């Protein structure tokens, strides 16, 4: 079995010789997959005091589902439009 040489952090951060950094930077497109990523991601920022009340994302989702059901019972008052 081939013995692996110890690699320092400095060596691990360096680009391999077979890659030409100038060519990579010219052909690279910033944000190439950003639109697809954003389409499949639903992130909502929650205030810290609310975050502290829930242990998991499932608990947050369950609470929000309950709010949705309660709003249906109570009518459409206060509903925000996009």
C-alpha positions as a Markdown table, in Angstrom:
| # | Residue | x | y | z |
|---|---|---|---|---|
| 1 | Unk | 0.0 | 0.0 | 0.0 |
| 2 | Unk | 1.3 | 3.5 | -0.9 |
| 3 | Unk | 2.1 | 5.6 | 2.1 |
| 4 | Unk | 0.5 | 9.1 | 2.0 |
| 5 | Unk | 2.8 | 12.0 | 2.6 |
| 6 | Unk | 1.8 | 14.4 | 5.4 |
| 7 | Unk | 0.3 | 17.5 | 3.9 |
| 8 | Unk | 0.5 | 20.8 | 5.7 |
| 9 | Unk | -2.4 | 23.3 | 5.7 |
| 10 | Unk | -0.4 | 25.6 | 3.5 |
| 11 | Unk | 0.2 | 22.9 | 0.9 |
| 12 | Unk | -3.4 | 21.8 | 0.9 |
| 13 | Unk | -4.5 | 25.4 | 0.1 |
| 14 | Unk | -2.4 | 25.7 | -3.0 |
| 15 | Unk | -3.7 | 25.1 | -6.5 |
| 16 | Unk | -2.4 | 22.0 | -8.3 |
| 17 | Unk | 0.1 | 22.7 | -11.1 |
| 18 | Unk | -2.1 | 21.2 | -13.8 |
| 19 | Unk | -4.7 | 24.0 | -13.2 |
| 20 | Unk | -4.1 | 27.4 | -14.9 |
| 21 | Unk | -5.7 | 30.0 | -12.6 |
| 22 | Unk | -5.8 | 32.7 | -15.3 |
| 23 | Unk | -7.8 | 30.3 | -17.6 |
| 24 | Unk | -10.2 | 29.4 | -14.7 |
| 25 | Unk | -10.9 | 33.0 | -13.9 |
| 26 | Unk | -11.6 | 34.0 | -17.5 |
| 27 | Unk | -14.1 | 31.2 | -18.1 |
| 28 | Unk | -15.8 | 31.3 | -14.7 |
| 29 | Unk | -19.2 | 32.8 | -14.4 |
| 30 | Unk | -20.2 | 34.4 | -11.1 |
| 31 | Unk | -23.6 | 33.3 | -9.9 |
| 32 | Unk | -24.0 | 30.7 | -12.6 |
| 33 | Unk | -26.2 | 28.5 | -10.5 |
| 34 | Unk | -27.6 | 31.1 | -8.2 |
| 35 | Unk | -31.1 | 31.2 | -9.8 |
| 36 | Unk | -31.6 | 27.4 | -9.6 |
| 37 | Unk | -30.3 | 27.4 | -6.0 |
| 38 | Unk | -32.6 | 30.2 | -5.0 |
| 39 | Unk | -35.6 | 28.5 | -6.6 |
| 40 | Unk | -35.2 | 25.4 | -4.5 |
| 41 | Unk | -34.5 | 27.2 | -1.2 |
| 42 | Unk | -37.0 | 28.7 | 1.2 |
| 43 | Unk | -35.1 | 30.5 | 3.9 |
| 44 | Unk | -36.7 | 32.8 | 6.4 |
| 45 | Unk | -34.9 | 34.7 | 9.1 |
| 46 | Unk | -36.4 | 34.3 | 12.5 |
| 47 | Unk | -35.9 | 36.7 | 15.4 |
| 48 | Unk | -33.7 | 35.3 | 18.2 |
| 49 | Unk | -36.4 | 35.4 | 20.8 |
| 50 | Unk | -38.7 | 33.3 | 18.5 |
| 51 | Unk | -35.8 | 31.0 | 17.6 |
| 52 | Unk | -35.2 | 30.3 | 21.3 |
| 53 | Unk | -38.8 | 29.0 | 21.8 |
| 54 | Unk | -38.4 | 26.1 | 19.3 |
| 55 | Unk | -36.1 | 23.2 | 19.3 |
| 56 | Unk | -36.3 | 22.1 | 15.7 |
| 57 | Unk | -37.5 | 23.3 | 12.3 |
| 58 | Unk | -40.3 | 20.8 | 12.6 |
| 59 | Unk | -41.6 | 22.6 | 15.6 |
| 60 | Unk | -41.5 | 25.9 | 13.8 |
| 61 | Unk | -43.3 | 24.4 | 10.8 |
| 62 | Unk | -46.0 | 22.9 | 13.0 |
| 63 | Unk | -46.6 | 26.2 | 14.8 |
| 64 | Unk | -46.9 | 28.0 | 11.4 |
| 65 | Unk | -49.3 | 25.4 | 10.1 |
| 66 | Unk | -51.4 | 26.0 | 13.2 |
| 67 | Unk | -51.4 | 29.8 | 12.6 |
| 68 | Unk | -52.5 | 29.1 | 9.0 |
| 69 | Unk | -55.4 | 27.0 | 10.2 |
| 70 | Unk | -56.4 | 29.6 | 12.8 |
| 71 | Unk | -56.4 | 32.3 | 10.2 |
| 72 | Unk | -58.7 | 30.2 | 8.1 |
| 73 | Unk | -61.2 | 29.9 | 11.0 |
| 74 | Unk | -60.9 | 33.6 | 11.9 |
| 75 | Unk | -61.4 | 34.9 | 8.3 |
| 76 | Unk | -59.0 | 36.7 | 6.0 |
| 77 | Unk | -58.4 | 39.8 | 8.1 |
| 78 | Unk | -54.8 | 40.9 | 8.3 |
| 79 | Unk | -53.6 | 38.8 | 5.4 |
| 80 | Unk | -50.6 | 40.3 | 3.6 |
| 81 | Unk | -50.4 | 40.4 | -0.2 |
| 82 | Unk | -47.1 | 39.9 | -2.1 |
